[in-house]
Amino acid sequence: MFFGEFRHNIDAKGRLSIPAKMRNQCGECVYVTRGNDGCLALYTQQGWEKYYEELQALPQKKKSTRIFIRLVTSRASECEFDKLGRINIPLVLRQEGHLEKECVIVGVGDHVEIWNSEAWDQFYDDNKDSFDEISEDLDEYEL
């Protein structure tokens, strides 16, 4: 399970250090792809396989399903850790997530999100005051 918020800089070559606390759960490589709300999503191999199975279970005849799967998988990248615990995020994904300097690495349970720091701060500020209301609305879902 991934949790916590960490700030690290991404270098000009696209290398980003993943916190040891998270990296220790990842194995030798991770999968990075487009996430929701403007971030990138990072999955372990097992997590990626589960997510991909969920994508394949969606109704393939629906145009929106096909579009979503293409957007998620077309730019997905397998990234290996270097000796310093960094992954190299491809340029196309760095552009997708607007990753330039400071990044925020957020654990969200079954995966990790990588955010542009300004975008994360804005997202958090926009939503933090709705925490109780959102929590109450979640009671409608069976957990």
Secondary structure, DSSP 8 states (H G I E B T S, - for coil): -EEEEEEEEB-TT-EEE--HHHHTTT-SEEEEEE-STT-EEEEEHHHHHHHHHHHHTS-TTSHHHHHHHHHHHTT-EEEE--TTSEEE--HHHHHHTT-SSEEEEEEEESSEEEEEHHHHHHHHHHHGGGHHHHHHHGGGS--
